[in-house]
Amino acid sequence: MQLRAELQIATAIKALKDVIIPAIDPINKLAVEQSQLVVGMLALMAQQGPMQFRFDCDELARLIEAARQFDEVPAAGADGLQAAIGQLKASRGQAAEVLARCTVDPAQLTEQVRGLRQAMSDTVAAATASGQAAAQLQVERIVVAMSREQLLRDRSLMKPQGWEPEPEKLPDIATLLAPLPKA
């Protein structure tokens, strides 16, 4: 059920192009223009999304270097400037710590999720082919338990789309997600 951003964007573009834009009265030039603008922006998001993390890391690295250069600004006798440079130095240190922890591209994370799903699927198939009832039962329990937890998270993540008949019964996604490991 997981709808990753790339699929959501592609679905929105297709709906706009195939259904919504053709239904717009061509006399309404502004509506036609704006709907095409939305398609263009969505296409740009789809293209840029995979590199957004690297873009942000690059910007942070350049900001850290620029902030380092402020250490050279003569600030003697200017208390406000000295204080601001001190704050900038502290902020630069925090930013450098965060950047140092940004070692995995989110695309690699997604690739590993997909790879592990495939390996688990292959293992399920192998357990089935083995004919060993005990192994099959244990594999089934593992997959059902994992799927139950994943489905809850998928539904919670998509709750804002309005598909759930009783959304108030689903926990907020932030309460379900495991905290990120500390570096």
ZIRA-V22417 format. One line per field, one symbol per residue. burial: b if it has 16 or more other C-alpha atoms within 10 Angstrom, else e. A space follows every 50 residues. Layout:
BEGIN
burial->???
END
This chain:
BEGIN
burial->eeeeeeeebeeebeebeeeebeeeeeeeeeebeebbeebeebbeebeeee eebeeebeebbeebeebeeeeeeeeeeeeeebeebeebbeebeeebeebe eeeeeeeeeeeeeeeeeeeeeeebeebbeeeeeeebeebeeeeeeeeeee eebebbbbbeeeeeeeeeeeeeeeeeeeeeeee
END
